[in-house]
Amino acid sequence: MVRTGKGNGGGAGGCGPGIVVGLNAVIIAVTDEEPRVLTVSVPGDTPMEGGAPAAVGEGAETQEALPTGPLDPKGDRTLELALRRWVRAQTGLELGYVEQLYTFGDRFRDPRERRGGPRVLSVAYLALVREGRVAGESPSRWRGVYRFFPWEDWRGGPPSIVERRLLPAVEAWVREAPGRAARELRRERAAVAFGRGRDRWDGERVLDRYELLYEMGLLPETIRDARAAGEKPPEAVARPLPGSSLAFDHRRILATALGRIRGKIRYRPVVFELVPEEFTLLRLQRTVEALSGIRLHKQNFRRLVDSGGLVEGTGRLEQGSRGRPAELFRFRREVILERPAPGVGLPARSR
């Protein structure tokens, strides 16, 4: 981690506890047609200071978090190299594709700041890998992404949680606005985040939906953060929506990452980081569907992949498959030089 200021005498103007800078890793894989994220178990009182997670004692209360690690300001030439170093040490994973996601620095994102602790900034990175066994120093596990966002998986049609809980709660929140102007503003924000029906649900607005649900008091984090601030939680939080939470604001970081991936598969070939070197077109389609949360029209998808010159046949067939063996393909890396935006796109949904 990197600290600025000098304890209680540092920081801007020579006062305050200073700032702590750490790194977060959102490590995504797709396994058995499910997007999965690597999480670590940390003690319930772990500070968010950018260091490696502390050991979890037997019987201790734990919480799940995204992997977090330090920056060595003298030894690490870049932030990305620091990230790769401690991810390797903590999990045994060698990261391939990595991109900087966002810097998170809201006040009190670490509740210890309210008790005089330092302000915590986290530079988050998105990494795409093929799931492998996790080793290393920290207790880690792969978790389904939709475990944290059950309203984001539309592959089987509108999730029941959307129809039964989410949309009715949103409508009630709009109605309860204090005054006409506030009601219209809420209606507009709800329409942008949640759309109106299947065809207007924008899959990329994962973060917009999460933040609005947080504001409405429909997430467990709302209770936790209100109590940490000594405030009364909103009334709506009496029945928070189903879905696992993460420590600190890590579910917000994960929401940012999922929205980024969903947008990026349209214009960058990132999906090929998540499939084997050789794959069937069906597996490629199922991987795109897993990330986007929707089913796609098979023929339209294959036409789009073929017209974009993204793949080439190997002349080999998949072994051990049931029924007629499918041809294996590989990603044409030359397409990165041939086209400015070589993504797979998102053709029409399957009806």
C-alpha positions as CSV (number, residue, x, y, z in Angstrom):
1,M,0.0,0.0,0.0
2,V,1.0,3.6,-0.4
3,R,0.3,6.2,2.4
4,T,0.4,9.9,2.0
5,G,0.6,12.2,5.0
6,K,2.2,11.5,8.3
7,G,-0.3,9.8,10.6
8,N,-2.5,12.3,12.2
9,G,-0.3,15.2,11.2
10,G,-0.2,14.6,7.5
11,G,-2.5,15.2,4.6
12,A,-3.5,18.4,2.9
13,G,-2.7,21.5,5.0
14,G,-0.7,19.5,7.5
15,C,-3.7,17.9,9.2
16,G,-5.8,14.8,8.9
17,P,-4.8,11.1,8.8
18,G,-3.7,11.0,5.2
19,I,-4.6,8.8,2.3
20,V,-4.0,5.1,1.6
21,V,-3.8,3.8,-2.0
22,G,-4.3,0.1,-2.8
23,L,-5.2,-2.1,-5.7
24,N,-8.2,-4.3,-6.4
25,A,-8.5,-7.2,-8.9
26,V,-11.7,-8.2,-10.5
27,I,-10.7,-11.6,-12.0
28,I,-13.4,-13.0,-14.3
29,A,-13.6,-16.4,-15.9
30,V,-16.5,-18.3,-17.7
31,T,-16.9,-21.9,-16.7
32,D,-19.8,-24.2,-17.7
33,E,-21.6,-21.2,-19.3
34,E,-21.4,-19.2,-16.1
35,P,-19.4,-16.0,-15.5
36,R,-17.4,-16.4,-12.3
37,V,-15.3,-14.0,-10.2
38,L,-12.5,-14.8,-7.8
39,T,-13.2,-13.8,-4.2
40,V,-11.2,-14.0,-1.0
41,S,-12.4,-14.6,2.6
42,V,-11.3,-11.9,5.0
43,P,-12.0,-11.4,8.7
44,G,-14.9,-9.1,9.4
45,D,-12.7,-6.4,10.9
46,T,-10.1,-6.3,8.0
47,P,-9.2,-2.8,7.1
48,M,-9.3,-1.9,3.4
49,E,-5.7,-0.7,3.2
50,G,-4.4,-2.4,0.1
51,G,-2.5,-5.2,1.9
52,A,-2.8,-8.9,1.5
53,P,-5.8,-10.4,3.4
54,A,-5.1,-11.4,6.9
55,A,-5.3,-15.1,8.0
56,V,-8.8,-16.1,9.0
57,G,-8.9,-17.8,12.4
58,E,-11.1,-20.7,13.2
59,G,-14.6,-19.6,14.2
60,A,-13.9,-16.0,13.2
61,E,-16.6,-14.0,11.4
62,T,-15.6,-13.6,7.7
63,Q,-16.8,-11.8,4.7
64,E,-16.1,-12.1,1.0
65,A,-14.2,-9.5,-0.9
66,L,-12.3,-8.9,-4.1
67,P,-8.6,-9.7,-4.0
68,T,-6.8,-6.6,-2.7
69,G,-3.1,-6.0,-2.6
70,P,-0.3,-3.4,-2.1
71,L,1.7,-1.2,-4.3
72,D,5.4,-1.1,-3.5
73,P,6.3,2.5,-4.5
74,K,10.0,1.6,-4.7
75,G,9.9,-1.9,-6.1
76,D,6.9,-1.7,-8.5
77,R,7.6,0.1,-11.8
78,T,3.9,0.2,-12.7
79,L,0.5,-0.4,-11.0
80,E,-0.2,-3.3,-13.3
81,L,3.1,-5.0,-12.5
82,A,2.2,-4.6,-8.8
83,L,-1.2,-6.2,-9.4
84,R,0.3,-9.1,-11.3
85,R,2.9,-9.6,-8.5
86,W,0.6,-9.9,-5.6
87,V,-2.2,-11.8,-7.5
88,R,0.4,-14.4,-8.3
89,A,1.5,-14.5,-4.6
90,Q,-2.0,-14.6,-3.2
91,T,-3.7,-17.0,-5.6
92,G,-1.1,-18.6,-7.8
93,L,-2.7,-17.3,-10.9
94,E,-0.7,-15.8,-13.8
95,L,-2.9,-13.0,-15.3
96,G,-3.1,-12.6,-19.0
97,Y,-5.5,-9.8,-20.2
98,V,-5.6,-6.9,-17.7
99,E,-7.0,-3.4,-18.0
100,Q,-7.4,-0.6,-15.5
101,L,-11.1,-0.3,-14.6
102,Y,-11.7,2.7,-12.4
103,T,-10.4,4.5,-9.3
104,F,-12.7,4.3,-6.3
105,G,-12.3,6.9,-3.6
106,D,-15.6,7.9,-2.0
107,R,-15.3,9.1,1.6
108,F,-16.1,6.5,4.2
109,R,-15.9,3.6,1.8
110,D,-13.8,2.1,4.5
111,P,-15.9,2.6,7.7
112,R,-12.7,3.0,9.8
113,E,-12.3,6.5,8.2
114,R,-15.2,7.6,10.3
115,R,-13.1,6.7,13.4
116,G,-10.2,8.8,12.3
117,G,-8.6,6.3,9.9
118,P,-7.1,7.3,6.6
119,R,-9.1,7.8,3.4
120,V,-8.8,4.8,1.2
121,L,-8.4,5.0,-2.6
122,S,-8.5,1.8,-4.7
123,V,-7.3,1.5,-8.2
124,A,-9.3,-1.4,-9.6
125,Y,-8.3,-3.7,-12.5
126,L,-10.3,-6.1,-14.6
127,A,-8.5,-9.3,-15.5
128,L,-9.9,-12.1,-17.8
129,V,-8.6,-15.6,-17.4
130,R,-9.5,-19.2,-17.9
131,E,-10.6,-20.6,-14.6
132,G,-7.9,-22.7,-12.8
133,R,-7.2,-24.1,-9.4
134,V,-6.4,-21.4,-6.9
135,A,-3.3,-21.7,-4.7
136,G,-1.1,-19.2,-3.0
137,E,-1.4,-17.4,0.4
138,S,-5.0,-16.4,0.6
139,P,-8.3,-18.4,1.0
140,S,-9.9,-17.9,-2.4
141,R,-12.8,-19.3,-4.3
142,W,-14.6,-18.8,-7.6
143,R,-18.2,-17.5,-7.3
144,G,-20.9,-17.1,-9.9
145,V,-21.3,-13.4,-10.8
146,Y,-25.1,-13.6,-10.9
147,R,-24.9,-14.8,-7.3
148,F,-24.3,-11.1,-6.6
149,F,-26.6,-9.7,-9.3
150,P,-29.5,-12.1,-9.8
151,W,-31.5,-9.5,-11.7
152,E,-28.8,-9.3,-14.4
153,D,-29.2,-12.8,-15.9
154,W,-31.9,-12.7,-18.6
155,R,-30.9,-15.8,-20.5
156,G,-34.1,-17.6,-19.4
157,G,-36.3,-14.5,-19.9
158,P,-37.0,-11.8,-17.3
159,P,-35.7,-13.1,-13.9
160,S,-38.5,-13.6,-11.4
161,I,-36.9,-11.2,-9.0
162,V,-37.3,-8.4,-11.5
163,E,-41.0,-9.0,-12.0
164,R,-41.9,-9.8,-8.4
165,R,-39.7,-7.6,-6.4
166,L,-37.5,-5.1,-8.2
167,L,-39.9,-3.3,-10.6
168,P,-42.8,-3.0,-8.0
169,A,-40.3,-1.5,-5.6
170,V,-39.0,0.9,-8.2
171,E,-42.6,2.0,-9.0
172,A,-43.3,2.5,-5.3
173,W,-40.1,4.6,-4.9
174,V,-41.3,6.8,-7.8
175,R,-44.8,7.3,-6.4
176,E,-43.4,8.2,-2.9
177,A,-41.3,11.1,-4.2
178,P,-41.9,14.4,-2.4
179,G,-43.6,16.5,-5.1
180,R,-44.1,16.4,-8.8
181,A,-40.7,17.5,-9.9
182,A,-39.0,14.9,-7.7
183,R,-41.4,12.3,-9.0
184,E,-40.6,13.1,-12.6
185,L,-36.9,12.9,-11.9
186,R,-37.2,9.6,-10.2
187,R,-39.3,8.3,-13.1
188,E,-36.7,9.3,-15.6
189,R,-33.8,7.7,-13.6
190,A,-35.8,4.5,-13.2
191,A,-36.5,4.4,-16.9
192,V,-32.9,4.8,-17.8
193,A,-31.6,2.2,-15.3
194,F,-34.4,-0.4,-15.7
195,G,-36.1,0.3,-18.9
196,R,-39.7,-0.8,-19.4
197,G,-39.9,-4.4,-20.4
198,R,-37.6,-6.9,-22.0
199,D,-36.6,-4.9,-25.1
200,R,-35.5,-1.8,-23.2
201,W,-33.4,-3.4,-20.5
202,D,-29.9,-2.1,-21.3
203,G,-27.5,-4.8,-20.2
204,E,-24.6,-2.4,-19.9
205,R,-26.2,-0.3,-17.2
206,V,-25.2,-2.7,-14.4
207,L,-23.7,0.0,-12.3
208,D,-26.6,2.4,-12.8
209,R,-29.0,-0.3,-11.5
210,Y,-26.8,-1.2,-8.5
211,E,-26.4,2.4,-7.4
212,L,-30.1,3.2,-7.7
213,L,-31.0,0.1,-5.8
214,Y,-28.5,1.1,-3.1
215,E,-30.1,4.6,-2.9
216,M,-33.5,3.1,-2.7
217,G,-32.5,1.0,0.3
218,L,-33.0,-2.3,-1.4
219,L,-29.5,-3.7,-0.7
220,P,-27.9,-5.1,2.5
221,E,-25.0,-2.6,2.0
222,T,-27.5,0.2,2.6
223,I,-28.1,-1.1,6.1
224,R,-24.5,-1.8,6.8
225,D,-23.3,1.7,5.7
226,A,-26.1,3.5,7.4
227,R,-25.3,1.8,10.7
228,A,-21.6,2.5,10.3
229,A,-22.5,6.2,9.9
230,G,-24.8,6.1,12.9
231,E,-27.8,6.8,10.7
232,K,-31.2,5.1,10.3
233,P,-31.5,2.9,7.2
234,P,-34.3,3.8,4.6
235,E,-37.6,2.1,5.3
236,A,-37.4,0.0,2.1
237,V,-34.4,-1.8,3.4
238,A,-36.6,-3.9,5.7
239,R,-36.8,-6.4,2.8
240,P,-33.5,-6.2,0.9
241,L,-33.4,-7.9,-2.5
242,P,-31.9,-11.4,-2.7
243,G,-28.2,-11.4,-3.8
244,S,-25.0,-11.9,-1.9
245,S,-23.1,-8.8,-0.9
246,L,-19.3,-8.2,-0.7
247,A,-17.2,-6.4,1.8
248,F,-16.9,-2.6,1.6
249,D,-17.9,-1.3,-1.8
250,H,-16.6,-4.3,-3.7
251,R,-20.0,-5.2,-5.1
252,R,-20.1,-1.8,-6.7
253,I,-16.6,-2.5,-8.2
254,L,-17.9,-5.8,-9.5
255,A,-20.9,-4.1,-11.0
256,T,-18.6,-1.6,-12.8
257,A,-16.6,-4.5,-14.2
258,L,-19.6,-6.5,-15.5
259,G,-20.9,-3.4,-17.2
260,R,-17.5,-2.8,-18.8
261,I,-17.3,-6.3,-20.1
262,R,-20.8,-6.2,-21.6
263,G,-19.9,-3.0,-23.4
264,K,-16.5,-4.2,-24.6
265,I,-17.5,-7.5,-26.2
266,R,-19.3,-5.4,-28.8
267,Y,-16.1,-3.8,-30.1
268,R,-13.0,-5.6,-28.7
269,P,-12.2,-9.4,-29.0
270,V,-12.0,-9.8,-25.2
271,V,-14.2,-12.8,-25.2
272,F,-11.4,-14.9,-26.7
273,E,-9.5,-14.5,-23.5
274,L,-12.1,-16.7,-21.8
275,V,-12.3,-19.6,-24.2
276,P,-9.6,-22.3,-25.0
277,E,-7.2,-21.8,-27.8
278,E,-9.5,-24.0,-29.9
279,F,-13.3,-23.9,-29.5
280,T,-16.6,-24.6,-31.1
281,L,-18.8,-21.8,-32.3
282,L,-21.4,-22.9,-29.9
283,R,-19.0,-22.6,-27.0
284,L,-18.1,-19.1,-28.2
285,Q,-21.7,-18.1,-28.4
286,R,-22.5,-19.5,-24.9
287,T,-19.6,-17.5,-23.5
288,V,-20.9,-14.3,-25.0
289,E,-24.4,-15.1,-23.7
290,A,-23.0,-15.8,-20.2
291,L,-21.3,-12.4,-20.1
292,S,-24.2,-10.4,-21.7
293,G,-26.9,-12.2,-19.7
294,I,-29.1,-12.8,-22.8
295,R,-29.7,-15.6,-25.3
296,L,-28.6,-14.8,-28.9
297,H,-30.0,-16.0,-32.2
298,K,-27.7,-18.8,-33.3
299,Q,-27.5,-18.1,-37.1
300,N,-27.2,-14.3,-36.6
301,F,-24.4,-14.8,-34.2
302,R,-22.5,-17.1,-36.5
303,R,-23.1,-14.8,-39.5
304,L,-21.7,-11.9,-37.5
305,V,-18.6,-13.8,-36.4
306,D,-18.0,-15.0,-39.9
307,S,-18.4,-11.7,-41.6
308,G,-16.1,-10.0,-39.1
309,G,-13.3,-12.5,-39.9
310,L,-12.8,-13.2,-36.2
311,V,-12.2,-16.9,-36.4
312,E,-10.8,-19.5,-38.7
313,G,-11.4,-23.2,-38.9
314,T,-8.7,-25.7,-37.7
315,G,-10.0,-28.6,-39.8
316,R,-10.3,-30.7,-36.6
317,L,-13.5,-31.9,-34.9
318,E,-14.4,-31.7,-31.2
319,Q,-13.6,-35.0,-29.5
320,G,-15.9,-36.7,-27.0
321,S,-19.0,-34.7,-27.8
322,R,-22.5,-36.3,-28.1
323,G,-24.1,-36.3,-31.5
324,R,-22.5,-34.9,-34.6
325,P,-18.9,-33.6,-33.8
326,A,-18.5,-29.8,-34.3
327,E,-15.6,-28.2,-36.0
328,L,-13.0,-26.5,-33.8
329,F,-12.1,-22.9,-34.5
330,R,-9.4,-20.5,-33.4
331,F,-9.2,-16.7,-33.0
332,R,-7.6,-14.8,-35.9
333,R,-5.3,-12.4,-34.1
334,E,-4.6,-10.6,-37.4
335,V,-8.0,-9.1,-37.1
336,I,-6.7,-6.7,-34.5
337,L,-4.6,-5.1,-37.2
338,E,-7.2,-5.4,-39.9
339,R,-10.1,-3.6,-38.2
340,P,-10.4,-0.8,-35.7
341,A,-13.1,-2.4,-33.6
342,P,-13.1,-6.2,-34.0
343,G,-15.7,-7.3,-31.4
344,V,-18.2,-10.0,-31.7
345,G,-21.1,-7.6,-31.3
346,L,-24.5,-8.6,-30.0
347,P,-26.9,-9.8,-32.7
348,A,-30.7,-10.1,-32.2
349,R,-31.8,-12.0,-29.1
350,S,-33.2,-15.5,-29.4
351,R,-37.0,-15.4,-29.0
